């Protein structure tokens, strides 16, 4: 329950092999989902019907999609932007253009989350506590008319700590 409240922190705290498994699964699932969508789009538009060359001038939604395998390859090509080669979206189907945009945005989100997690894991954010030092002495002195327990916290890094909160137990 508690780990699902902050998915990003949970991903950063996971061991490397679990993180890699989750990201690989996310990519594979998104490629498969969009492969199904591309295949259904081609099927609904009639692009999968056998055609006699030079007799039917019908323009497909996506060129060179003839099976689920080619739809899967097109899905990978779209999401990782490795180039279309022979497969590309035509202006025949506005829905195909919309699916292309949605798949690109989803791919960017997956990449951003993955890169953020990798950066946080390699930056060793959990070692941040080792760069904080506390004063040897503490005092109780009046502050705003009330006795207050005070001590100093020092940061050994040059970067600033923003919105820091301290809880004493």
N, C-alpha and C positions, 0 to 999 in steps of 0.2 A: 503494500500500500504506500508506504512512505517513499519508496524508491521511484514509484511511478509518478509522484507529484512533480519531480524535476527530472525529466527524461534525459536532458543533456548532461547533467551532473552524474547521473547514473551511468551513462555511456562513457564518460571520462573515467569514472572509477572502476569500470569493468577491466578485467584482464585483457591483454592485447588479442588473444585468440578469439575471445568472445566478441570483441568489438569488430574484428575483421569478418567474423562469421555473420554478424548482424548486417554490416554494410554490404557484404557480398550478396546476402539474401535480399536486401533492399533493392540492389541493382537488378538482380535476376527477376525478382517479382515485378518490378516496374517494366522491365523489358518484355516479360511474358504478358502482362496486362495490356500494354500498348500493342504488342504483336496481335493479340486477340482483337483489339479495337481496329487496327489497320486491316486485318483479315476480314472482319465483319463489314467494314466500310467498303472494301473491294467487292465482297460478296453481294452486299445490298445494291451497289452501283452496277453490278453485272460484269465487273472486270475479270472475274474468274471463269467466265464462259469461254469455251473454245471459239476462236475466231479464224476465219479464213483470211490470210494475209492479202492486203490490197483491196479487199472487198467491203470492209466495214470501217468507215472512218471514225468510229467511236473513240473518244479520248478518255482514258482511264483516270481515276482519281489519283492514283499513284502508279507511275510506270514500273513495269517489270515485277509486279507482285502477281505470282501465279499459284502460290501455295502458302501454307502457314510458315514454312521455313523461310521463304523469301520475305514474308511479313515480319518474322522475327529478326532477320538480318536488317531490314529497313528500320525496325524499332531501335536496334543497337546503333545503327548509323546516325539516326536522328539524335538520340540522347547523348552519345559521346562525341558528336560532331566530327566524325572521321571522314565525312564526305559522302556524297550520294552515289557517285559513279553512274550506274545505269538506272537506279531507282530514285525517283524524285516526285514530289507533290506537284500536280498540275493545278491550273486555275479552274478546272472543271468542277471541283467540289469545294465550296466554302467550308463545309464541315471538316474536310481533311486539313485545311489550313488551320482551323481552330484546334484540332487534335494535335497538330504539329507544335503549335504555340504552347499548349498545355503540357505536352511531354517535355518540351525544352525547359519550361519553368520548373516542373517537378524534378527533372534531372539536375538543374542548378541548385535546388533546395537540398537534394540528397548530397550533392558535392559539397555544398557549404557546411552542412552539419558534419559530414565526414572530415573535412579539412579542419573545422573548428575543434572537433574531438582529438584529432591527431596532434594539432598544435598544442592543445591544453595538456595532452598526455606527455608530449615531448618537452614541454616547458616545465614539467614537474611542479605543477601548481601545489601539490600536497607538501612540497618542501618549503613552502612560503613561511611556515611557522619557524623554521630554522633561521630566518633572517630578521626576526623580531627579537629585541632584547628588552628586558624589564629592569627597572631600577632596583638596586639592592635594598633601598629603604623606602618605606611608605609612611605617610603622615595622615593624621586626622586633624583637619583644620576647618575653621568656619568658612563656609562659602554660601553666599546668599542667605546668611542668617542661620544656616543649619550646619551641624558638624558633618564633614564629608571626608570619606576615605579616598586618598589620592596617591597615585604613583605615576611614574613616567614609563612610556613605551617608546623605544627607539627602533627605527627602520634602518637596516644595514644596506638596503638597496637604494639606488638613486631614484627609482620610480616612486611616485606618491601613492599612498593608500587612500582610496576614495570611499567615502561612506562607511568608515570602519565602525564597528560596534564591538563592545567588550562586555562579556558576561562573567561575573565572578561567582564562584560557588564555594 
